[in-house]
Amino acid sequence: MSTTKIKAAIYTITQVILEGSNVMDKVVTSAQNVSKSLEELEVNFAEVIKTIQENYKSDNAFEAYTKAELEKLITEYKALKSKADQIAGM
């Protein structure tokens, strides 16, 4: 194989690795942003969450439904937050 072909292959390999690295940097930044946004939910809606968890009962249809929905969202939140933190290296 000629040195020209070797040099071209090395250049191509370098470009693919560089592009992949740039994409991964963006992925990490995006995961950090997701994690921060999720954390803001806890702060911005702390009063609502506390009200539902502490005061809503199962004998009222709306309250029971709302409490169940919140529990589902908390489960999804924890899974997404864990994944975002893992990707972000937090």
N, CA, C and O of each residue as an XYZ file, in Angstrom:
360
protein
N       0.869     -1.179      0.000
C       0.000      0.000      0.000
C       0.907      1.231      0.000
O       1.932      1.272      0.680
N       0.504      2.221     -0.775
C       1.336      3.427     -0.904
C       1.224      4.323      0.331
O       0.251      4.264      1.082
N       2.241      5.144      0.513
C       2.210      6.092      1.637
C       1.077      7.092      1.478
O       0.533      7.573      2.473
N       0.720      7.407      0.267
C      -0.393      8.327      0.031
C      -1.697      7.730      0.541
O      -2.490      8.418      1.185
N      -1.920      6.448      0.253
C      -3.132      5.778      0.742
C      -3.117      5.667      2.266
O      -4.150      5.832      2.915
N      -1.959      5.391      2.824
C      -1.831      5.302      4.283
C      -2.154      6.656      4.905
O      -2.918      6.730      5.868
N      -1.579      7.725      4.363
C      -1.838      9.074      4.880
C      -3.316      9.428      4.774
O      -3.884     10.018      5.693
N      -3.938      9.069      3.656
C      -5.367      9.347      3.466
C      -6.198      8.572      4.483
O      -7.162      9.106      5.033
N      -5.835      7.328      4.735
C      -6.562      6.519      5.717
C      -6.404      7.106      7.112
O      -7.376      7.184      7.862
N      -5.197      7.517      7.467
C      -4.954      8.132      8.774
C      -5.774      9.412      8.907
O      -6.351      9.667      9.964
N      -5.833     10.208      7.863
C      -6.623     11.442      7.883
C      -8.108     11.118      8.081
O      -8.788     11.767      8.876
N      -8.601     10.124      7.364
C     -10.014      9.732      7.482
C     -10.314      9.232      8.893
O     -11.329      9.599      9.485
N      -9.447      8.411      9.415
C      -9.627      7.912     10.785
C      -9.672      9.084     11.768
O     -10.532      9.136     12.646
N      -8.750     10.009     11.611
C      -8.712     11.195     12.476
C     -10.007     11.984     12.391
O     -10.531     12.417     13.417
N     -10.526     12.177     11.205
C     -11.764     12.941     11.004
C     -12.959     12.250     11.658
O     -13.779     12.905     12.303
N     -13.058     10.947     11.497
C     -14.173     10.200     12.086
C     -14.112     10.291     13.608
O     -15.135     10.498     14.261
N     -12.925     10.139     14.171
C     -12.770     10.237     15.624
C     -13.082     11.648     16.101
O     -13.750     11.820     17.120
N     -12.616     12.643     15.391
C     -12.886     14.036     15.761
C     -14.377     14.338     15.712
O     -14.914     14.947     16.637
N     -15.044     13.924     14.656
C     -16.483     14.141     14.542
C     -17.238     13.423     15.664
O     -18.165     13.975     16.255
N     -16.831     12.198     15.943
C     -17.455     11.453     17.037
C     -17.241     12.138     18.372
O     -18.158     12.210     19.190
N     -16.056     12.634     18.595
C     -15.744     13.351     19.838
C     -16.591     14.605     19.969
O     -17.105     14.903     21.048
N     -16.736     15.334     18.882
C     -17.567     16.550     18.906
C     -19.027     16.224     19.203
O     -19.683     16.936     19.963
N     -19.529     15.160     18.610
C     -20.906     14.737     18.877
C     -21.070     14.356     20.344
O     -22.049     14.739     20.984
N     -20.114     13.605     20.872
C     -20.206     13.191     22.274
C     -20.132     14.394     23.220
O     -20.802     14.407     24.252
N     -19.334     15.390     22.881
C     -19.298     16.615     23.684
C     -20.680     17.266     23.729
O     -21.127     17.734     24.776
N     -21.346     17.287     22.577
C     -22.698     17.853     22.520
C     -23.683     17.015     23.323
O     -24.577     17.557     23.973
N     -23.523     15.702     23.280
C     -24.389     14.806     24.043
C     -24.226     15.078     25.536
O     -25.214     15.168     26.264
N     -22.994     15.209     25.988
C     -22.732     15.472     27.405
C     -23.341     16.810     27.812
O     -23.977     16.914     28.861
N     -23.148     17.831     26.985
C     -23.721     19.149     27.281
C     -25.243     19.070     27.337
O     -25.864     19.654     28.225
N     -25.836     18.357     26.403
C     -27.294     18.198     26.404
C     -27.759     17.467     27.657
O     -28.764     17.848     28.258
N     -27.048     16.431     28.052
C     -27.412     15.683     29.262
C     -27.289     16.566     30.500
O     -28.117     16.478     31.407
N     -26.277     17.405     30.544
C     -26.135     18.346     31.661
C     -27.316     19.311     31.702
O     -27.837     19.619     32.774
N     -27.729     19.780     30.543
C     -28.875     20.700     30.473
C     -30.166     20.017     30.906
O     -30.988     20.616     31.600
N     -30.344     18.769     30.499
C     -31.529     18.010     30.908
C     -31.537     17.844     32.419
O     -32.568     18.043     33.062
N     -30.405     17.485     32.982
C     -30.311     17.292     34.427
C     -30.662     18.571     35.180
O     -31.401     18.539     36.164
N     -30.130     19.690     34.714
C     -30.417     20.978     35.363
C     -31.898     21.337     35.241
O     -32.499     21.829     36.196
N     -32.483     21.095     34.078
C     -33.912     21.376     33.886
C     -34.772     20.533     34.820
O     -35.756     21.014     35.382
N     -34.391     19.279     34.977
C     -35.133     18.409     35.878
C     -35.011     18.883     37.324
O     -35.988     18.869     38.072
N     -33.812     19.300     37.712
C     -33.619     19.822     39.067
C     -34.495     21.054     39.309
O     -35.022     21.244     40.405
N     -34.644     21.878     38.285
C     -35.478     23.077     38.405
C     -36.940     22.722     38.647
O     -37.660     23.470     39.309
N     -37.382     21.587     38.116
C     -38.759     21.153     38.377
C     -38.992     20.989     39.867
O     -40.022     21.409     40.394
N     -38.035     20.378     40.542
C     -38.162     20.160     41.980
C     -38.315     21.479     42.728
O     -39.094     21.574     43.676
N     -37.586     22.476     42.308
C     -37.635     23.784     42.966
C     -38.901     24.538     42.563
O     -39.630     25.046     43.415
N     -39.151     24.604     41.270
C     -40.273     25.401     40.761
C     -41.643     24.867     41.174
O     -42.603     25.627     41.306
N     -41.723     23.553     41.375
C     -43.011     22.949     41.689
C     -43.034     22.269     43.052
O     -43.876     21.411     43.315
N     -42.106     22.661     43.910
C     -42.002     22.040     45.239
C     -43.302     22.153     46.026
O     -43.721     21.195     46.675
N     -43.936     23.312     45.971
C     -45.170     23.511     46.733
C     -46.301     22.635     46.198
O     -47.062     22.055     46.973
N     -46.409     22.542     44.895
C     -47.441     21.705     44.279
C     -47.221     20.239     44.649
O     -48.152     19.540     45.050
N     -45.980     19.787     44.509
C     -45.651     18.396     44.823
C     -45.942     18.092     46.287
O     -46.534     17.062     46.609
N     -45.530     18.982     47.157
C     -45.763     18.785     48.590
C     -47.257     18.738     48.903
O     -47.703     17.894     49.681
N     -48.021     19.633     48.305
C     -49.471     19.667     48.523
C     -50.113     18.349     48.114
O     -50.922     17.784     48.850
N     -49.747     17.870     46.941
C     -50.331     16.613     46.449
C     -49.931     15.448     47.343
O     -50.779     14.649     47.742
N     -48.649     15.350     47.657
C     -48.168     14.212     48.442
C     -48.717     14.207     49.869
O     -49.003     13.143     50.420
N     -48.864     15.376     50.461
C     -49.270     15.432     51.868
C     -50.767     15.568     52.092
O     -51.278     15.155     53.133
N     -51.472     16.138     51.133
C     -52.873     16.466     51.377
C     -53.888     15.717     50.525
O     -55.053     15.607     50.908
N     -53.467     15.204     49.380
C     -54.427     14.542     48.503
C     -54.727     13.142     49.009
O     -53.824     12.393     49.382
N     -56.003     12.804     49.015
C     -56.477     11.516     49.537
C     -57.063     10.674     48.405
O     -57.326     11.172     47.311
N     -57.256      9.416     48.687
C     -57.776      8.505     47.663
C     -59.296      8.474     47.601
O     -59.856      7.836     46.710
N     -59.984      9.153     48.533
C     -61.449      9.124     48.511
C     -62.042     10.175     47.572
O     -63.254     10.204     47.361
N     -61.207     11.024     47.017
C     -61.644     12.031     46.050
C     -61.061     11.625     44.694
O     -59.850     11.436     44.577
N     -61.899     11.491     43.682
C     -61.457     10.984     42.376
C     -60.353     11.845     41.766
O     -59.341     11.321     41.300
N     -60.543     13.153     41.769
C     -59.528     14.037     41.198
C     -58.216     13.917     41.957
O     -57.149     13.803     41.354
N     -58.298     13.943     43.271
C     -57.088     13.873     44.081
C     -56.377     12.534     43.907
O     -55.150     12.487     43.813
N     -57.137     11.457     43.866
C     -56.550     10.127     43.682
C     -55.851     10.027     42.325
O     -54.732      9.523     42.226
N     -56.526     10.514     41.287
C     -55.945     10.497     39.945
C     -54.675     11.342     39.891
O     -53.656     10.908     39.353
N     -54.738     12.532     40.443
C     -53.603     13.447     40.424
C     -52.411     12.866     41.181
O     -51.271     12.959     40.726
N     -52.682     12.273     42.325
C     -51.614     11.671     43.128
C     -50.969     10.503     42.368
O     -49.749     10.347     42.383
N     -51.789      9.696     41.712
C     -51.268      8.576     40.920
C     -50.418      9.076     39.756
O     -49.358      8.519     39.470
N     -50.884     10.121     39.092
C     -50.122     10.692     37.982
C     -48.793     11.250     38.465
O     -47.766     11.073     37.809
N     -48.809     11.913     39.595
C     -47.575     12.454     40.148
C     -46.593     11.326     40.457
O     -45.399     11.455     40.189
N     -47.076     10.244     41.008
C     -46.196      9.116     41.324
C     -45.569      8.539     40.053
O     -44.392      8.177     40.048
N     -46.348      8.455     38.987
C     -45.808      7.985     37.704
C     -44.735      8.940     37.200
O     -43.682      8.511     36.729
N     -45.007     10.230     37.301
C     -44.043     11.226     36.843
C     -42.763     11.190     37.673
O     -41.668     11.371     37.142
N     -42.903     10.960     38.961
C     -41.723     10.867     39.827
C     -40.856      9.673     39.414
O     -39.628      9.767     39.402
N     -41.492      8.571     39.082
C     -40.755      7.388     38.623
C     -40.009      7.698     37.328
O     -38.830      7.371     37.191
N     -40.696      8.327     36.385
C     -40.065      8.702     35.120
C     -38.956      9.721     35.344
O     -37.893      9.639     34.728
N     -39.207     10.674     36.222
C     -38.230     11.710     36.554
C     -36.941     11.068     37.068
O     -35.850     11.397     36.604
N     -37.071     10.158     38.021
C     -35.893      9.524     38.621
C     -35.081      8.764     37.576
O     -33.852      8.827     37.570
N     -35.772      8.049     36.695
C     -35.076      7.283     35.656
C     -34.346      8.216     34.692
O     -33.185      7.986     34.355
N     -35.030      9.263     34.255
C     -34.420     10.206     33.319
C     -33.279     10.970     33.967
O     -32.236     11.175     33.346
N     -33.466     11.392     35.203
C     -32.424     12.138     35.922
C     -31.187     11.263     36.096
O     -30.063     11.726     35.904
N     -31.392     10.016     36.454
C     -30.276      9.086     36.627
C     -29.506      8.900     35.311
O     -28.275      8.912     35.291
N     -30.245      8.731     34.234
C     -29.611      8.535     32.933
C     -28.882      9.798     32.486
O     -27.756      9.724     31.993
N     -29.514     10.953     32.655
C     -28.874     12.213     32.275
C     -27.607     12.448     33.086
O     -26.582     12.859     32.542
N     -27.679     12.187     34.383
C     -26.506     12.375     35.246
C     -25.387     11.427     34.863
O     -24.214     11.799     34.881
N     -25.748     10.204     34.517
C     -24.748      9.221     34.104
C     -24.032      9.679     32.828
O     -22.804      9.648     32.754
N     -24.797     10.097     31.844
C     -24.224     10.548     30.575
C     -23.394     11.820     30.786
O     -22.333     11.991     30.184
N     -23.897     12.707     31.651
C     -23.213     13.977     31.897
C     -21.980     13.805     32.778
O     -21.169     14.723     32.907
N     -21.842     12.633     33.379
C     -20.708     12.410     34.261
C     -20.839     13.118     35.585
O     -19.848     13.518     36.196
N     -22.093     13.271     36.030
C     -22.348     14.003     37.273
C     -22.415     13.036     38.441
O     -22.622     13.457     39.579
